[in-house]
């Protein structure tokens, strides 16, 4: 057995830890590019706290999903203002934009030189600016991952800038920042977290550390995602989901994902669908396809045994079958009111998505290779109002 485990230089978790950000940032620099969401939430508060700590800051807002042009604008601002560190405060899109800006601010070449799939995939040469990640949602786990997912509109796909050097120096996870999330965002981000716990657990590159993280995270998401959706002020549920998101990020950064995320970058780039909604609606159909393919091989396939473990965790039933887990996930999507995916069902459109998904790095982590006709069936199922699973 051979594996490695890498994460942020320091993880600070707990209620009220947002207030520690200036003290945590001070050793890394004196002028921060503060990357925020569209509405700039927590930006003024952080700027005041940084100023009180003797630090200067420059705000940069991310409007929606981060694009290549978004990162390029942030890099220009950071360089022009002489910023020597980056702080990202927001959801996964904000964290990814900030992470990419920190990475590219010190590179001599352009962003496309370093992007996967659509670019040259060159490694980063210079050390990135120090980066501190402060998530305000509970889903992506981007605060502890080594990649930044970016939208490339002219290619109609989302791809990653990836390097171990992109891991944040500090990740600050304060569940209090998630209390303001509306139900729909709670649902989408929560399903992203659950998917990022299940896929690494059954992937072809899991390891004992990831296994433990996934088991704990799946259990927390299973008991708390519905509760957080129904009552956003439920502090116990919010803490569970913040923990699950963190554990999912740790897992995916140190194992692999699977077909759900193989599809997600292509569907997100092609149709502009929310990432969490894509994950939610694809997950039960990918699980079904994988289970069928694994069962055709052997009842003792390691990934199949893991799918049974997932079912036992989410249902709480010791005798649960792998398909019981699928049914539980499907019901959860309905309970969270996540709509079917609005995609083009024409043969050409489906074939284009399948071809793009096959090129995605995440697809390589799926526990079994799925043929094109099965991949097309998954796409049709995820966009159906109701389709019998199993």
Protein Blocks (a to p, Z undefined) as FASTA:
>chain_A
ZZdddddfbdcedehklmmmmmmmmmnombdcddddfkopoklmmmmmmmmnopacdddd
dehjadfklmmmmmmmmmmnopabdcdeddfklmmmmmmmmmmmmpmbdfklmpghjlno
pacfbdcdddddddfbdfkommmccbdcdddfknopacddddfklpcfbdcddfklmmmp
cfklmmmmmmmmmmmmmmmmmmckbcfklmmmmmmmmmmmmmmmmmmmmmmmlmklmmmm
mmmmmmmmmmmmmmccdfklmmmmmmmmmnopafklmmmmmmmmmmmmmmmmmmmmomkl
fklmmmmmmmmmmnopakbcfklmmmmmmmmmmmnopacddddfbfklmmmmmmmmmmpm
klmmpcbdcdfklmmmmmmmmmpfbdceZZ
